[in-house]
Amino acid sequence: MCNHRRKVEEIVPAHKFHFRKENLGERLADVSMVSFMYALQLTTCESPQDTHAWNWRRLPSEDKKHLITEMTVTVSGDSEAGPAYWCGMALMHMPKVPGGWKKYHVLMPGYWGKKWYLGFLSGDTFGVSALPNRGACRALIGPEETSYFALTHCGKQIPLSHFGTGEIGQGGPFCQLPLR
């Protein structure tokens, strides 16, 4: 049973987005990648990218119609960002190479204290990260317009807001937030 504070229940829509949460094997794989991810971003002063291909869950295309746009954050793409992948390499994780994704948005749910999950819609890609958040998080800016949304641990959409921006390698007040 999914219990929320009454205030949240009043604004949360009835539709539930279904996705599998992270399992132990995926968590162990995440931990094993930390040093490598620090090396890719060429700085140890900031939290590294911690979402990998095995953390993303595709959502059914028919669920797009259930997104409440007033609860999403839609951002423009970065003209300097290259494609997510080039020749099999994940450019999105390499901010210091040409085309690498280095800029990010800081996103925050409409309530604090409960687990929530970051989802996105960009072009034909519609999915959610299986990694839970407990507060604000960072999301890299790719080349395309993207709509971000937040889901509770039981799959209900909650309000999401834009809190700031930054760039990997520049430090700043958001550099220790999880990078999804």
Residue pairs with C-beta under 8 A, 6 or more apart in sequence:
2 152
2 153
2 154
2 156
4 12
4 114
4 152
4 156
5 111
7 111
8 110
8 111
8 152
8 158
11 110
11 158
11 159
12 152
12 156
12 157
12 158
13 66
13 68
13 156
13 157
15 63
15 66
15 156
15 157
16 154
16 155
16 156
17 59
17 63
17 66
17 119
17 128
17 151
17 155
17 156
17 157
18 155
19 57
19 59
19 117
19 128
19 130
19 151
19 155
20 57
20 130
21 130
21 132
21 153
22 30
22 55
22 130
22 131
22 132
26 54
26 55
26 130
29 52
29 54
30 50
30 52
30 55
30 131
33 50
33 52
34 48
34 50
37 48
37 49
37 50
37 93
38 44
38 48
40 48
40 49
40 93
40 94
40 95
41 48
41 49
41 93
41 94
41 95
41 96
41 168
41 169
42 95
42 96
42 169
43 168
43 169
45 171
45 175
46 168
46 169
46 171
46 175
46 176
46 179
47 138
47 175
47 176
47 177
47 178
47 179
48 179
49 92
49 93
49 140
49 179
50 131
50 178
50 179
50 180
51 129
51 131
51 179
51 180
55 129
55 130
55 131
56 127
56 128
56 129
56 130
57 127
57 128
57 129
57 130
58 126
58 127
59 119
59 126
59 127
59 128
61 126
63 126
64 121
64 126
66 157
67 121
67 147
67 149
67 157
68 157
69 147
70 159
71 110
71 149
71 150
71 157
71 158
71 159
71 160
72 121
72 147
72 148
72 149
72 160
73 105
73 107
73 147
73 148
73 149
73 160
73 161
73 162
74 145
74 146
74 147
74 148
75 105
75 141
75 145
75 146
75 147
75 148
75 162
76 145
77 141
77 142
77 143
77 144
77 145
77 146
78 101
78 103
78 141
78 142
78 143
79 143
80 99
80 102
80 103
81 92
81 99
81 100
81 101
81 102
81 103
81 141
81 142
81 143
82 91
82 98
82 99
82 100
82 101
82 143
83 91
83 99
83 143
84 90
84 91
84 92
84 101
84 142
85 91
85 92
86 99
91 97
91 99
91 100
91 101
92 100
92 101
92 140
92 142
93 100
93 101
94 100
95 101
95 102
95 167
95 168
95 169
96 102
96 169
101 140
101 141
101 142
102 140
102 167
102 168
102 169
103 140
103 141
103 165
103 166
103 167
103 168
104 138
104 139
104 140
104 141
104 165
104 166
104 167
104 168
104 174
104 179
105 138
105 139
105 141
105 148
105 162
105 164
105 165
106 136
106 137
106 138
106 162
106 163
106 164
106 165
106 166
106 174
106 177
107 118
107 136
107 137
107 138
107 139
107 148
107 150
107 160
107 161
107 162
107 163
108 135
108 136
108 160
108 161
108 162
108 163
109 116
109 133
109 135
109 150
109 158
109 159
109 160
109 161
110 150
110 158
110 159
110 160
110 161
111 158
111 159
112 134
112 135
113 134
114 134
114 152
114 153
115 132
115 133
115 134
115 152
115 153
116 132
116 133
116 134
116 150
116 151
116 152
116 153
116 158
117 128
117 129
117 130
117 131
117 132
117 133
117 150
117 151
117 152
117 153
118 128
118 129
118 133
118 137
118 139
118 148
118 149
118 150
118 180
119 126
119 127
119 128
119 129
119 148
119 149
119 150
119 151
120 126
120 127
120 128
120 139
120 146
120 147
120 148
120 149
121 146
121 147
121 149
122 142
122 144
122 145
122 146
122 147
123 144
128 151
129 180
131 178
131 180
132 153
133 178
133 180
135 177
136 163
136 174
136 177
137 177
137 178
137 179
137 180
138 166
138 174
138 177
138 178
138 179
138 180
139 146
139 148
139 179
139 180
140 179
148 160
149 157
149 160
150 157
150 158
150 159
150 160
151 157
151 158
152 158
163 174
164 173
164 174
166 172
166 173
166 174
166 175
168 179
